[in-house]
Amino acid sequence: MREYPIILIDTNVWLDNCLCDRPGSKASREFLDLARANGAQLTYAVHCLADFFFLVQNHLKREVRKNGPLTNANALAINKIAWSCVDNLRETATAIAADESDAWRACKYRSLSNDLEDNFVLAAAERANVDFIVTNDEQLLRKATVNAYTPEDATLVLQVTKPEGSHL
């Protein structure tokens, strides 16, 4: 592994980072904090932004609806929060672009997984030559064509391989 690893963060870990009531939130935040402190280059597959935005909004709308109807004011506030989460993700990490070759590769991975989104993550990981993927997706962990870890395991990897001079 490089001194400062390149790490692709899957959508579910970004969601855990932004939505603190998700079960994986604490582990994802701890991993992301450690990765940034160690100088890791965090990346995301550019195709995930639309899903991320949509999932943040849906999660927050469901939470509001537990306590009553979703008002226009609630919907506007949720939209702003979702955009803020997208802005934070983009400020924290670098997008891995995609083109037709990624679509070709993702479709070829159908024999590994029927989940097209996971296959695009794998294509992005290979395009960027990442050191590993961090995800809570059990199928992606099992089928990955590059090293893949849960946030908890990735934290352990970074603790063992932390570069000299890091603040940890």
N, C-alpha and C positions, 0 to 999 in steps of 0.2 A: 504494500500500500504506500502511496505517496506520503510525504511528510504532512501535507495538509490535504486530507481526502476530499474527493468530489462525491457528494452524496445526493441521490435522487430521493426526494421526500414524496411519498404517495399522498393522494388527496385525503385519505382518512386521517392521516397524521396532522395535516394542516387543519382539518376540521376539529380534531381534538385540541389543537393549540388555540383555536378561536372560541370554541364552545366548551366552557369549563365544566358543564354538567355531564359531559360524555364520559363513559367509563375509562377510556384511555387518556384522558386529558392530562393528568399529573405526569405520567410516564413520558408522554409526547413533549410536554413543556420542559421537563428535566433534560430529555435528550437534546432538544433544540437549543436550550441554554448552553449545555456543555459543548455542543458542536460549534456554536458561534464563538464561545470562549476559546476553543482550541483552533480557531481559524479555518474550520472546514468550509469548503465551498458548497453551499446548499443550492440545490436545483429542483425544478419541478417541470413536469411535462406540460407544455403550453396548452395542450388540449384540455387539461383538467380545470382551467379557470372557470369555464362556463358551468361545469358541474359543481364546483366549489361554491360559486356564487348562489346557484340554485339551491343547493343543500343547506347552506347557512340560512337563507331566507325561509325555507320550508321548516327547518328546525325551530327557528324563532317564532314563526307563525303558529306552529303547533303548541309551543309553550304559552303564547298569549291566549290561544283558544281554550286552553285548560281552565282559564279564569274568566272566560266570557267571550263575547264576539270580537272579531278583529275589526277595528275601526280604521278609517282612512288615515288617521294620525298614526296609529300603530304600524300600518303598512308602510307609510313613508319613513318612519323611524327605522323599521327593520331593513328597508332598502338602503338607507344610509349606513347602517351597521354592516350590511353585507358588502357594500362598496368599500368600507373602511377595512374590512377583513381582506378583501382582494388587494387593496393598496399595501397593507402590511405584508402580505405574502410576497408581493412583487418587490418590496423594499428589502425583504429578508433574503430572497433567493433569486437565482438567475433562471430564466425560462430556457428550456431546451426546445428549440424549434422543431417543426415537423414538415415533411413534404411527402410526395407520392411514394418515395422509397420507404418511408415509415409505414404508410398504409399497406404497401405490399408486404413488408415484414410482419406487421401485426396480423394480417390475414393469413400468412403462412404459419403463424404460431397457433392457428386453430387446433392443430393436433395436440398442442400442449394444454390449451385452455379455450373454452368457448366464450370467455369473457373478453370482448373486444377492447374494453377500456384497459384491462390488465395487459393485454398484448401491446397496446400503444405505450404503456409504461415501460415494458421490456424493450420495445424499439427505441424509445427515448434514452433509456439507460445505455444501450449499446451505442447509439449515435454519439453520446457525450462521453463514452468510455468511463463511466462512473465507477468508483470503487465498490459501492454497494447501494442498495435500495433500502429505505426504511418504510415499513408498512405494517398494518394490523390485519391485512387481508391474508387469511390462512391459505387460500388457494394460491395466491401470488407467492407467498413464502415457499410453498412446496414446488411450484412450477417455474420459478425464476431461472433465467438463463445466466444471471449474474448473482453474486452474493446478495442475499436479502435477509434483513433482520427486523425483529420487532423493535420498537423504541427502547424497551428494557435491555434487550441484547445489544443493540447498537450503542447504548450508553456504556455497557461493559467493554465493548470493542474500543471505543474512544478512550476510556480510562486506561486500558492496557497499552494503547498505542499513542497516547498524547505526546505531542512534540515537545522537545526541550524548550524551556522558556515560557510555556503556557502558564496561565495564571491558576491552574488547578493543581 
